[in-house]
Amino acid sequence: MIQKIKKIISKHKVISAVSALVVIVIIYLLVRGSGGTAASQYVLASVQKGTIISSISGSGQISASNQVDVKPKVSGDVVYVGVKNGQAVRAGTLLVQLNTQDALKAIRDAEISLENAQISLQKTKLSQSSSIPQLQDTITNAQSNLGQAYQNGFNGVANAFLDLPDISTGIRGILYDAKVGSSTQANTGAYRDLMDQYSVFQMDVMIYQSAGNYQTAAAKFSANFDNYKNTSRYSSPEQIIVLINETLETVKLMAQTVKDEQNILDTVVLSMKQYQTSRPIPSAITQYQSDIAGYVSKLNSHINTLANIQNSITSNQQNLASAQRNFSNAQQSNPLDLASQQIAVQQRQAVLQDAKDNLANYYVRAPFAGTVAAVNIKRGDSASGGTAAVTVISNQRIAEISLNEVDVAKIKIDQKVTLTFDAVENLTITGKVADVDIIGAVSQGVVSYNIKIGLDAEDSRIKPGMSVSASIITDSKQNVLMVPLSAIKTSSDFSYVEMPSEASSSANELLAQSASSAGIVLDSQPKRQTITVGLISDSYAEITDGLKEGDVIVTRTITSSTASTQSSTQNRSILNAGGGTRGLNGSR
């Protein structure tokens, strides 16, 4: 049997090979199909307004001792001690006052600096309020001057054409009329006859040159005259400029022809005076010399006038362009200059506020109600941040937690705290930050700072040494745009969210579908929308730019198949992998 199969295969090698290939392809397609076709589904949400709270979390224990060393936050000489040992104090009672001279000077300097910044801002506003109208007036004046220059140009051309036809006829007559010699002889021939025999060739060259220049000038004049007749003072500036340039060129060509003819006449007269002293100078030559003097005067005057008009137009065009450029620059730079001055004022205001806040640090107050256990300084002593000025025994429980150097920089006295306890379920107590270590403790290269928190309420279930988890509220904002952190992704140096490409009405329908399912399939890939992120909490982020309330965004992308369903981030999340929930601004 096997031998028969081998014989059949050997006889039909091509058919067998094709059949085997078909079988392999079918098997491949079946295997690939069995893996399932991946389909991305998207969980959607809308951008909403709400309250976002940024906090820092830490853990520690309930202190066995309820006494706190109250330390100044600044250095200075003690000028007042307001308590004594055993004295009962309330929260906020003034314990010690340091010399405030430097702090008050800093406030005065900050106030002066703020006032100067405000004056500069007002000057900028006044300057800008007048500069734009002035620049607009400059543009108007430049446009008016340029328009007048065009009119002057047309007038100059018109004045030139009062003289050019007669001059053109006159310079032609000097060459081709028959007034110097016989009535049948052109003037050019008569000029040759009046020359001595040694200068005839020279005269031929001069006549040839003058005739050529005349033909060029005549052709230019004819075309120029046609253009002049077709142009009016109401023509476009471009047409008037072309006419001015053509007319100036025509006048220059005529002036050159007149000069050539003057050379001819002067040469003839000189030759006759030298070699034909007995022969009188023809009266026609004398008349031509007189005519040429008039032509030269008129042509030179027109050349100067038209050249000055050209310069005037160019100058006024430049003035107009400069005025328009200055106006455009002012429109662009004025908002920037104003914003810069406004920022300067805000900076000075911040400096002043910091100086005022710093002044409060010179007044050392009781962080909570209690009893003074010890007064460690007296008037005239020098106190610093490491000095325990007064020891106060609290009437309330104290929790101590430890924070790293990054988080402790955001902690301030009297910040609100929420505390929970591992040993007491469902117990949440509020409190306030009572003390922050000035100097940190270093352990295995890690710097940590102890924070003492005064509890607002007593509970008999709370015992010394109990573990406590504290959430210190560092910032909060109300009525801000916010989105889930899971919706925010980062790429290079910017953050973005993904949004359905469908129209807003369709997107809202998809949002409703997404709310009742584990995700929906979109008709096309979501689009990226660049955003600016503000305050961040554990779950949400404030959006300061890029989105508006009601926008539909993708909060999660799910890639599902018959084999598996997995969450696909596709891009690095806004949160770092592992290690807590620190956001863009370092809060968590």
MARTI-952914 format. One record per residue (C-alpha): residue in one letter; x, y, z. Coordinates in steps of 0.5 Angstrom, whole numbers, always signed. Layout:
<atoms>
aa = a, east = X, north = Y, up = Z
...
</atoms>
This chain:
<atoms>
aa = m, east = +0, north = +0, up = +0
aa = i, east = +6, north = +5, up = +2
aa = q, east = +9, north = +3, up = -4
aa = k, east = +3, north = +5, up = -8
aa = i, east = +2, north = +12, up = -5
aa = k, east = +10, north = +13, up = -6
aa = k, east = +9, north = +11, up = -14
aa = i, east = +3, north = +16, up = -14
aa = i, east = +7, north = +22, up = -11
aa = s, east = +12, north = +21, up = -16
aa = k, east = +8, north = +21, up = -22
aa = h, east = +4, north = +27, up = -19
aa = k, east = +10, north = +31, up = -16
aa = v, east = +7, north = +38, up = -18
aa = i, east = +0, north = +37, up = -16
aa = s, east = +2, north = +34, up = -9
aa = a, east = +6, north = +40, up = -7
aa = v, east = +1, north = +45, up = -9
aa = s, east = -4, north = +40, up = -5
aa = a, east = +1, north = +40, up = +1
aa = l, east = +2, north = +48, up = +1
aa = v, east = -6, north = +49, up = +1
aa = v, east = -6, north = +45, up = +7
aa = i, east = -1, north = +48, up = +11
aa = v, east = -4, north = +55, up = +9
aa = i, east = -11, north = +53, up = +12
aa = i, east = -8, north = +50, up = +18
aa = y, east = -4, north = +57, up = +19
aa = l, east = -11, north = +61, up = +18
aa = l, east = -14, north = +56, up = +23
aa = v, east = -9, north = +57, up = +28
aa = r, east = -9, north = +64, up = +28
aa = g, east = -16, north = +65, up = +28
aa = s, east = -17, north = +61, up = +34
aa = g, east = -12, north = +66, up = +38
aa = g, east = -18, north = +71, up = +37
aa = t, east = -19, north = +78, up = +34
aa = a, east = -16, north = +83, up = +39
aa = a, east = -21, north = +89, up = +40
aa = s, east = -20, north = +95, up = +44
aa = q, east = -25, north = +97, up = +48
aa = y, east = -26, north = +104, up = +52
aa = v, east = -28, north = +106, up = +59
aa = l, east = -31, north = +114, up = +58
aa = a, east = -32, north = +119, up = +63
aa = s, east = -34, north = +126, up = +63
aa = v, east = -30, north = +132, up = +66
aa = q, east = -33, north = +135, up = +72
aa = k, east = -32, north = +140, up = +77
aa = g, east = -31, north = +139, up = +84
aa = t, east = -27, north = +140, up = +90
aa = i, east = -20, north = +137, up = +90
aa = i, east = -16, north = +136, up = +96
aa = s, east = -8, north = +135, up = +96
aa = s, east = -5, north = +131, up = +102
aa = i, east = +1, north = +128, up = +105
aa = s, east = +1, north = +121, up = +109
aa = g, east = +5, north = +119, up = +114
aa = s, east = +5, north = +114, up = +120
aa = g, east = +7, north = +114, up = +127
aa = q, east = +5, north = +112, up = +134
aa = i, east = +1, north = +116, up = +139
aa = s, east = +6, north = +119, up = +144
aa = a, east = +7, north = +117, up = +151
aa = s, east = +9, north = +124, up = +153
aa = n, east = +4, north = +129, up = +151
aa = q, east = +9, north = +135, up = +152
aa = v, east = +12, north = +139, up = +147
aa = d, east = +18, north = +143, up = +146
aa = v, east = +16, north = +150, up = +143
aa = k, east = +22, north = +152, up = +139
aa = p, east = +22, north = +159, up = +135
aa = k, east = +22, north = +158, up = +127
aa = v, east = +27, north = +164, up = +126
aa = s, east = +33, north = +167, up = +130
aa = g, east = +33, north = +173, up = +134
aa = d, east = +34, north = +176, up = +141
aa = v, east = +29, north = +175, up = +146
aa = v, east = +25, north = +182, up = +148
aa = y, east = +19, north = +179, up = +152
aa = v, east = +17, north = +172, up = +156
aa = g, east = +10, north = +172, up = +157
aa = v, east = +9, north = +166, up = +161
aa = k, east = +12, north = +162, up = +167
aa = n, east = +13, north = +155, up = +170
aa = g, east = +6, north = +152, up = +172
aa = q, east = +2, north = +157, up = +168
aa = a, east = -4, north = +155, up = +164
aa = v, east = -4, north = +157, up = +157
aa = r, east = -9, north = +156, up = +151
aa = a, east = -8, north = +155, up = +144
aa = g, east = -5, north = +161, up = +141
aa = t, east = -2, north = +164, up = +147
aa = l, east = +4, north = +169, up = +146
aa = l, east = +10, north = +165, up = +150
aa = v, east = +16, north = +169, up = +147
aa = q, east = +17, north = +175, up = +143
aa = l, east = +23, north = +176, up = +139
aa = n, east = +26, north = +182, up = +136
aa = t, east = +22, north = +184, up = +130
aa = q, east = +27, north = +190, up = +127
aa = d, east = +29, north = +186, up = +122
aa = a, east = +22, north = +183, up = +120
aa = l, east = +19, north = +190, up = +120
aa = k, east = +25, north = +192, up = +116
aa = a, east = +23, north = +187, up = +111
aa = i, east = +16, north = +189, up = +111
aa = r, east = +18, north = +196, up = +109
aa = d, east = +22, north = +194, up = +104
aa = a, east = +17, north = +189, up = +101
aa = e, east = +12, north = +195, up = +101
aa = i, east = +16, north = +200, up = +98
aa = s, east = +18, north = +195, up = +92
aa = l, east = +11, north = +193, up = +91
aa = e, east = +9, north = +200, up = +91
aa = n, east = +15, north = +201, up = +85
aa = a, east = +12, north = +195, up = +81
aa = q, east = +5, north = +198, up = +82
aa = i, east = +7, north = +205, up = +79
aa = s, east = +11, north = +201, up = +74
aa = l, east = +5, north = +198, up = +72
aa = q, east = +1, north = +204, up = +72
aa = k, east = +6, north = +207, up = +67
aa = t, east = +6, north = +202, up = +63
aa = k, east = -2, north = +202, up = +62
aa = l, east = -2, north = +209, up = +61
aa = s, east = +4, north = +209, up = +56
aa = q, east = +0, north = +203, up = +52
aa = s, east = -6, north = +207, up = +52
aa = s, east = -3, north = +213, up = +49
aa = s, east = +2, north = +209, up = +45
aa = i, east = -3, north = +205, up = +40
aa = p, east = -7, north = +212, up = +38
aa = q, east = +0, north = +215, up = +37
aa = l, east = +2, north = +210, up = +33
aa = q, east = -4, north = +210, up = +29
aa = d, east = -3, north = +217, up = +28
aa = t, east = +4, north = +216, up = +25
aa = i, east = +1, north = +211, up = +20
aa = t, east = -4, north = +216, up = +18
aa = n, east = +1, north = +221, up = +17
aa = a, east = +5, north = +217, up = +13
aa = q, east = +0, north = +215, up = +9
aa = s, east = -2, north = +222, up = +7
aa = n, east = +5, north = +224, up = +6
aa = l, east = +6, north = +218, up = +1
aa = g, east = -1, north = +220, up = -2
aa = q, east = +2, north = +227, up = -3
aa = a, east = +8, north = +224, up = -6
aa = y, east = +5, north = +221, up = -11
aa = q, east = +1, north = +227, up = -13
aa = n, east = +7, north = +231, up = -13
aa = g, east = +10, north = +226, up = -18
aa = f, east = +4, north = +226, up = -22
aa = n, east = +5, north = +234, up = -22
aa = g, east = +12, north = +233, up = -24
aa = v, east = +11, north = +229, up = -30
aa = a, east = +6, north = +233, up = -32
aa = n, east = +10, north = +239, up = -32
aa = a, east = +16, north = +236, up = -35
aa = f, east = +11, north = +234, up = -41
aa = l, east = +9, north = +241, up = -42
aa = d, east = +17, north = +242, up = -44
aa = l, east = +18, north = +235, up = -47
aa = p, east = +15, north = +236, up = -54
aa = d, east = +18, north = +242, up = -56
aa = i, east = +25, north = +240, up = -53
aa = s, east = +24, north = +234, up = -57
aa = t, east = +22, north = +238, up = -64
aa = g, east = +28, north = +242, up = -62
aa = i, east = +33, north = +237, up = -62
aa = r, east = +31, north = +234, up = -68
aa = g, east = +31, north = +240, up = -72
aa = i, east = +38, north = +242, up = -70
aa = l, east = +40, north = +235, up = -73
aa = y, east = +35, north = +235, up = -79
aa = d, east = +33, north = +241, up = -81
aa = a, east = +36, north = +245, up = -87
aa = k, east = +37, north = +252, up = -84
aa = v, east = +45, north = +252, up = -83
aa = g, east = +47, north = +251, up = -90
aa = s, east = +42, north = +251, up = -97
aa = s, east = +35, north = +250, up = -96
aa = t, east = +36, north = +243, up = -99
aa = q, east = +42, north = +241, up = -94
aa = a, east = +40, north = +238, up = -88
aa = n, east = +44, north = +241, up = -82
aa = t, east = +48, north = +235, up = -81
aa = g, east = +51, north = +236, up = -88
aa = a, east = +52, north = +243, up = -87
aa = y, east = +56, north = +242, up = -80
aa = r, east = +61, north = +237, up = -84
aa = d, east = +62, north = +243, up = -90
aa = l, east = +63, north = +248, up = -84
aa = m, east = +69, north = +244, up = -81
aa = d, east = +76, north = +244, up = -84
aa = q, east = +79, north = +238, up = -88
aa = y, east = +82, north = +235, up = -82
aa = s, east = +76, north = +235, up = -77
aa = v, east = +71, north = +232, up = -82
aa = f, east = +72, north = +225, up = -79
aa = q, east = +71, north = +228, up = -72
aa = m, east = +65, north = +231, up = -74
aa = d, east = +62, north = +225, up = -77
aa = v, east = +63, north = +221, up = -71
aa = m, east = +60, north = +226, up = -67
aa = i, east = +54, north = +227, up = -71
aa = y, east = +53, north = +219, up = -71
aa = q, east = +53, north = +219, up = -64
aa = s, east = +48, north = +225, up = -63
aa = a, east = +44, north = +222, up = -68
aa = g, east = +44, north = +215, up = -65
aa = n, east = +42, north = +218, up = -58
aa = y, east = +37, north = +222, up = -61
aa = q, east = +33, north = +216, up = -64
aa = t, east = +34, north = +213, up = -57
aa = a, east = +31, north = +219, up = -54
aa = a, east = +25, north = +220, up = -59
aa = a, east = +23, north = +212, up = -58
aa = k, east = +23, north = +213, up = -51
aa = f, east = +19, north = +219, up = -51
aa = s, east = +14, north = +217, up = -56
aa = a, east = +13, north = +211, up = -51
aa = n, east = +13, north = +215, up = -45
aa = f, east = +8, north = +220, up = -48
aa = d, east = +3, north = +214, up = -49
aa = n, east = +3, north = +212, up = -42
aa = y, east = +3, north = +219, up = -40
aa = k, east = -4, north = +220, up = -44
aa = n, east = -7, north = +213, up = -41
aa = t, east = -5, north = +215, up = -34
aa = s, east = -9, north = +220, up = -29
aa = r, east = -7, north = +222, up = -22
aa = y, east = -12, north = +217, up = -20
aa = s, east = -9, north = +212, up = -22
aa = s, east = -6, north = +207, up = -18
aa = p, east = +1, north = +208, up = -14
aa = e, east = +4, north = +203, up = -18
aa = q, east = +2, north = +206, up = -25
aa = i, east = +4, north = +213, up = -22
aa = i, east = +11, north = +210, up = -20
aa = v, east = +12, north = +207, up = -27
aa = l, east = +11, north = +213, up = -30
aa = i, east = +15, north = +218, up = -26
aa = n, east = +21, north = +213, up = -27
aa = e, east = +20, north = +213, up = -35
aa = t, east = +19, north = +220, up = -35
aa = l, east = +26, north = +221, up = -31
aa = e, east = +29, north = +216, up = -36
aa = t, east = +26, north = +220, up = -42
aa = v, east = +29, north = +227, up = -39
aa = k, east = +36, north = +224, up = -38
aa = l, east = +36, north = +221, up = -45
aa = m, east = +34, north = +228, up = -48
aa = a, east = +39, north = +232, up = -44
aa = q, east = +45, north = +227, up = -47
aa = t, east = +42, north = +228, up = -54
aa = v, east = +42, north = +236, up = -52
aa = k, east = +49, north = +235, up = -50
aa = d, east = +52, north = +232, up = -56
aa = e, east = +48, north = +237, up = -60
aa = q, east = +52, north = +243, up = -56
aa = n, east = +58, north = +239, up = -57
aa = i, east = +57, north = +239, up = -65
aa = l, east = +55, north = +247, up = -65
aa = d, east = +61, north = +249, up = -61
aa = t, east = +66, north = +245, up = -65
aa = v, east = +63, north = +248, up = -71
aa = v, east = +64, north = +255, up = -68
aa = l, east = +71, north = +253, up = -66
aa = s, east = +73, north = +251, up = -73
aa = m, east = +70, north = +257, up = -76
aa = k, east = +74, north = +262, up = -72
aa = q, east = +81, north = +258, up = -73
aa = y, east = +80, north = +256, up = -80
aa = q, east = +75, north = +261, up = -83
aa = t, east = +76, north = +267, up = -80
aa = s, east = +73, north = +271, up = -85
aa = r, east = +67, north = +267, up = -86
aa = p, east = +61, north = +269, up = -81
aa = i, east = +58, north = +264, up = -76
aa = p, east = +51, north = +262, up = -79
aa = s, east = +45, north = +266, up = -75
aa = a, east = +42, north = +259, up = -75
aa = i, east = +48, north = +256, up = -71
aa = t, east = +47, north = +262, up = -66
aa = q, east = +40, north = +261, up = -65
aa = y, east = +41, north = +253, up = -64
aa = q, east = +46, north = +255, up = -58
aa = s, east = +41, north = +260, up = -55
aa = d, east = +36, north = +254, up = -56
aa = i, east = +40, north = +249, up = -53
aa = a, east = +42, north = +253, up = -47
aa = g, east = +34, north = +254, up = -45
aa = y, east = +33, north = +246, up = -46
aa = v, east = +39, north = +245, up = -41
aa = s, east = +36, north = +249, up = -36
aa = k, east = +29, north = +246, up = -37
aa = l, east = +32, north = +239, up = -37
aa = n, east = +36, north = +239, up = -31
aa = s, east = +30, north = +242, up = -27
aa = h, east = +26, north = +237, up = -29
aa = i, east = +31, north = +232, up = -27
aa = n, east = +32, north = +235, up = -20
aa = t, east = +25, north = +235, up = -19
aa = l, east = +23, north = +228, up = -21
aa = a, east = +29, north = +225, up = -18
aa = n, east = +27, north = +229, up = -11
aa = i, east = +20, north = +226, up = -12
aa = q, east = +23, north = +219, up = -13
aa = n, east = +27, north = +220, up = -6
aa = s, east = +21, north = +223, up = -3
aa = i, east = +16, north = +217, up = -5
aa = t, east = +22, north = +212, up = -3
aa = s, east = +23, north = +215, up = +4
aa = n, east = +15, north = +216, up = +5
aa = q, east = +14, north = +208, up = +3
aa = q, east = +20, north = +207, up = +9
aa = n, east = +16, north = +211, up = +14
aa = l, east = +10, north = +208, up = +13
aa = a, east = +13, north = +201, up = +13
aa = s, east = +16, north = +203, up = +19
aa = a, east = +10, north = +206, up = +22
aa = q, east = +6, north = +199, up = +21
aa = r, east = +12, north = +195, up = +23
aa = n, east = +12, north = +199, up = +30
aa = f, east = +4, north = +199, up = +31
aa = s, east = +5, north = +191, up = +29
aa = n, east = +10, north = +190, up = +34
aa = a, east = +7, north = +194, up = +40
aa = q, east = +0, north = +190, up = +39
aa = q, east = +4, north = +184, up = +40
aa = s, east = +9, north = +187, up = +45
aa = n, east = +4, north = +191, up = +49
aa = p, east = +0, north = +185, up = +52
aa = l, east = +7, north = +182, up = +54
aa = d, east = +10, north = +188, up = +57
aa = l, east = +3, north = +189, up = +61
aa = a, east = +3, north = +181, up = +63
aa = s, east = +11, north = +182, up = +65
aa = q, east = +9, north = +188, up = +70
aa = q, east = +3, north = +185, up = +73
aa = i, east = +7, north = +179, up = +74
aa = a, east = +12, north = +183, up = +77
aa = v, east = +7, north = +186, up = +82
aa = q, east = +4, north = +179, up = +84
aa = q, east = +12, north = +177, up = +85
aa = r, east = +12, north = +183, up = +90
aa = q, east = +6, north = +182, up = +93
aa = a, east = +8, north = +175, up = +94
aa = v, east = +15, north = +178, up = +97
aa = l, east = +11, north = +182, up = +102
aa = q, east = +6, north = +177, up = +104
aa = d, east = +12, north = +172, up = +106
aa = a, east = +15, north = +178, up = +110
aa = k, east = +9, north = +179, up = +114
aa = d, east = +8, north = +171, up = +115
aa = n, east = +15, north = +171, up = +117
aa = l, east = +14, north = +177, up = +122
aa = a, east = +9, north = +172, up = +125
aa = n, east = +15, north = +167, up = +126
aa = y, east = +18, north = +172, up = +131
aa = y, east = +12, north = +171, up = +136
aa = v, east = +12, north = +164, up = +139
aa = r, east = +5, north = +162, up = +141
aa = a, east = +3, north = +156, up = +144
aa = p, east = +1, north = +150, up = +139
aa = f, east = -5, north = +148, up = +144
aa = a, east = -8, north = +148, up = +150
aa = g, east = -4, north = +146, up = +156
aa = t, east = +1, north = +148, up = +162
aa = v, east = +8, north = +151, up = +162
aa = a, east = +13, north = +146, up = +164
aa = a, east = +19, north = +150, up = +163
aa = v, east = +21, north = +156, up = +161
aa = n, east = +28, north = +155, up = +158
aa = i, east = +30, north = +163, up = +156
aa = k, east = +30, north = +170, up = +159
aa = r, east = +29, north = +177, up = +156
aa = g, east = +36, north = +178, up = +152
aa = d, east = +38, north = +171, up = +151
aa = s, east = +39, north = +169, up = +143
aa = a, east = +34, north = +164, up = +141
aa = s, east = +34, north = +160, up = +134
aa = g, east = +31, north = +154, up = +131
aa = g, east = +34, north = +149, up = +135
aa = t, east = +33, north = +152, up = +142
aa = a, east = +27, north = +150, up = +146
aa = a, east = +24, north = +156, up = +148
aa = v, east = +18, north = +153, up = +152
aa = t, east = +16, north = +146, up = +154
aa = v, east = +8, north = +146, up = +154
aa = i, east = +5, north = +140, up = +157
aa = s, east = -1, north = +139, up = +153
aa = n, east = -8, north = +137, up = +155
aa = q, east = -9, north = +133, up = +149
aa = r, east = -6, north = +127, up = +146
aa = i, east = +0, north = +128, up = +141
aa = a, east = +1, north = +123, up = +135
aa = e, east = +8, north = +123, up = +132
aa = i, east = +10, north = +121, up = +125
aa = s, east = +16, north = +121, up = +121
aa = l, east = +16, north = +124, up = +114
aa = n, east = +22, north = +125, up = +109
aa = e, east = +25, north = +131, up = +107
aa = v, east = +21, north = +132, up = +100
aa = d, east = +14, north = +132, up = +104
aa = v, east = +16, north = +135, up = +110
aa = a, east = +18, north = +142, up = +106
aa = k, east = +10, north = +142, up = +105
aa = i, east = +8, north = +142, up = +112
aa = k, east = +6, north = +148, up = +116
aa = i, east = +4, north = +149, up = +123
aa = d, east = -4, north = +149, up = +124
aa = q, east = -5, north = +145, up = +118
aa = k, east = -11, north = +140, up = +119
aa = v, east = -10, north = +133, up = +119
aa = t, east = -14, north = +127, up = +119
aa = l, east = -12, north = +121, up = +123
aa = t, east = -14, north = +113, up = +123
aa = f, east = -12, north = +108, up = +128
aa = d, east = -10, north = +100, up = +126
aa = a, east = -13, north = +98, up = +133
aa = v, east = -19, north = +102, up = +133
aa = e, east = -24, north = +100, up = +127
aa = n, east = -28, north = +106, up = +124
aa = l, east = -25, north = +111, up = +128
aa = t, east = -23, north = +118, up = +125
aa = i, east = -20, north = +124, up = +129
aa = t, east = -18, north = +130, up = +126
aa = g, east = -12, north = +134, up = +129
aa = k, east = -7, north = +140, up = +127
aa = v, east = +0, north = +140, up = +126
aa = a, east = +3, north = +142, up = +133
aa = d, east = +11, north = +142, up = +131
aa = v, east = +16, north = +140, up = +126
aa = d, east = +23, north = +138, up = +127
aa = i, east = +28, north = +144, up = +125
aa = i, east = +33, north = +139, up = +124
aa = g, east = +32, north = +132, up = +121
aa = a, east = +35, north = +125, up = +123
aa = v, east = +39, north = +121, up = +119
aa = s, east = +39, north = +114, up = +118
aa = q, east = +42, north = +110, up = +113
aa = g, east = +43, north = +116, up = +109
aa = v, east = +36, north = +117, up = +109
aa = v, east = +34, north = +124, up = +112
aa = s, east = +27, north = +124, up = +116
aa = y, east = +23, north = +129, up = +120
aa = n, east = +19, north = +128, up = +126
aa = i, east = +12, north = +131, up = +126
aa = k, east = +8, north = +132, up = +132
aa = i, east = +0, north = +133, up = +131
aa = g, east = -5, north = +135, up = +137
aa = l, east = -11, north = +131, up = +137
aa = d, east = -18, north = +135, up = +137
aa = a, east = -22, north = +130, up = +141
aa = e, east = -20, north = +125, up = +146
aa = d, east = -22, north = +118, up = +146
aa = s, east = -21, north = +113, up = +151
aa = r, east = -20, north = +107, up = +146
aa = i, east = -13, north = +111, up = +144
aa = k, east = -7, north = +109, up = +148
aa = p, east = +0, north = +111, up = +148
aa = g, east = +4, north = +107, up = +143
aa = m, east = -2, north = +106, up = +138
aa = s, east = +0, north = +106, up = +131
aa = v, east = -3, north = +112, up = +127
aa = s, east = -4, north = +114, up = +120
aa = a, east = -4, north = +121, up = +119
aa = s, east = -7, north = +125, up = +112
aa = i, east = -4, north = +132, up = +113
aa = i, east = -8, north = +137, up = +108
aa = t, east = -3, north = +141, up = +104
aa = d, east = -8, north = +144, up = +99
aa = s, east = -15, north = +144, up = +97
aa = k, east = -19, north = +147, up = +91
aa = q, east = -26, north = +148, up = +90
aa = n, east = -30, north = +148, up = +84
aa = v, east = -25, north = +146, up = +79
aa = l, east = -24, north = +142, up = +73
aa = m, east = -22, north = +135, up = +75
aa = v, east = -21, north = +128, up = +72
aa = p, east = -19, north = +121, up = +74
aa = l, east = -11, north = +120, up = +75
aa = s, east = -12, north = +114, up = +70
aa = a, east = -14, north = +118, up = +64
aa = i, east = -8, north = +122, up = +64
aa = k, east = -2, north = +120, up = +60
aa = t, east = +5, north = +123, up = +59
aa = s, east = +9, north = +123, up = +53
aa = s, east = +16, north = +127, up = +53
aa = d, east = +15, north = +133, up = +57
aa = f, east = +7, north = +134, up = +56
aa = s, east = +1, north = +131, up = +59
aa = y, east = -5, north = +129, up = +55
aa = v, east = -12, north = +125, up = +55
aa = e, east = -15, north = +121, up = +50
aa = m, east = -22, north = +123, up = +47
aa = p, east = -27, north = +120, up = +42
aa = s, east = -26, north = +123, up = +35
aa = e, east = -34, north = +122, up = +35
aa = a, east = -38, north = +129, up = +35
aa = s, east = -40, north = +131, up = +42
aa = s, east = -47, north = +128, up = +41
aa = s, east = -45, north = +122, up = +39
aa = a, east = -39, north = +122, up = +45
aa = n, east = -45, north = +123, up = +50
aa = e, east = -49, north = +117, up = +47
aa = l, east = -42, north = +113, up = +48
aa = l, east = -41, north = +116, up = +55
aa = a, east = -48, north = +113, up = +57
aa = q, east = -47, north = +106, up = +54
aa = s, east = -40, north = +106, up = +57
aa = a, east = -43, north = +107, up = +64
aa = s, east = -47, north = +101, up = +63
aa = s, east = -42, north = +97, up = +61
aa = a, east = -35, north = +95, up = +62
aa = g, east = -33, north = +99, up = +56
aa = i, east = -35, north = +100, up = +49
aa = v, east = -32, north = +100, up = +42
aa = l, east = -30, north = +106, up = +38
aa = d, east = -31, north = +107, up = +31
aa = s, east = -24, north = +110, up = +30
aa = q, east = -18, north = +111, up = +35
aa = p, east = -19, north = +116, up = +40
aa = k, east = -15, north = +123, up = +39
aa = r, east = -10, north = +126, up = +44
aa = q, east = -11, north = +133, up = +47
aa = t, east = -6, north = +136, up = +51
aa = i, east = -7, north = +139, up = +58
aa = t, east = -4, north = +143, up = +63
aa = v, east = -5, north = +139, up = +70
aa = g, east = -5, north = +143, up = +77
aa = l, east = -7, north = +140, up = +84
aa = i, east = -7, north = +133, up = +84
aa = s, east = -10, north = +128, up = +90
aa = d, east = -10, north = +121, up = +91
aa = s, east = -15, north = +120, up = +85
aa = y, east = -16, north = +126, up = +81
aa = a, east = -12, north = +132, up = +78
aa = e, east = -14, north = +139, up = +77
aa = i, east = -14, north = +141, up = +69
aa = t, east = -12, north = +148, up = +68
aa = d, east = -12, north = +148, up = +61
aa = g, east = -14, north = +144, up = +55
aa = l, east = -21, north = +141, up = +57
aa = k, east = -28, north = +144, up = +59
aa = e, east = -33, north = +142, up = +63
aa = g, east = -37, north = +136, up = +60
aa = d, east = -32, north = +134, up = +55
aa = v, east = -32, north = +126, up = +54
aa = i, east = -25, north = +123, up = +56
aa = v, east = -22, north = +116, up = +56
aa = t, east = -21, north = +113, up = +63
aa = r, east = -18, north = +106, up = +61
aa = t, east = -17, north = +102, up = +55
aa = i, east = -18, north = +95, up = +55
aa = t, east = -16, north = +90, up = +50
aa = s, east = -20, north = +84, up = +50
aa = s, east = -20, north = +77, up = +46
aa = t, east = -22, north = +70, up = +47
aa = a, east = -16, north = +68, up = +50
aa = s, east = -15, north = +74, up = +55
aa = t, east = -17, north = +81, up = +57
aa = q, east = -12, north = +85, up = +60
aa = s, east = -11, north = +93, up = +61
aa = s, east = -7, north = +96, up = +56
aa = t, east = -4, north = +103, up = +58
aa = q, east = +0, north = +104, up = +51
aa = n, east = +3, north = +110, up = +55
aa = r, east = +7, north = +111, up = +61
aa = s, east = +2, north = +113, up = +66
aa = i, east = +2, north = +120, up = +70
aa = l, east = +4, north = +116, up = +76
aa = n, east = +10, north = +113, up = +77
aa = a, east = +10, north = +105, up = +78
aa = g, east = +10, north = +103, up = +85
aa = g, east = +12, north = +107, up = +91
aa = g, east = +6, north = +110, up = +93
aa = t, east = +1, north = +115, up = +89
aa = r, east = +6, north = +121, up = +88
aa = g, east = +3, north = +126, up = +83
aa = l, east = +6, north = +131, up = +78
aa = n, east = +7, north = +136, up = +84
aa = g, east = +10, north = +132, up = +89
aa = s, east = +3, north = +131, up = +93
aa = r, east = +0, north = +125, up = +94
</atoms>
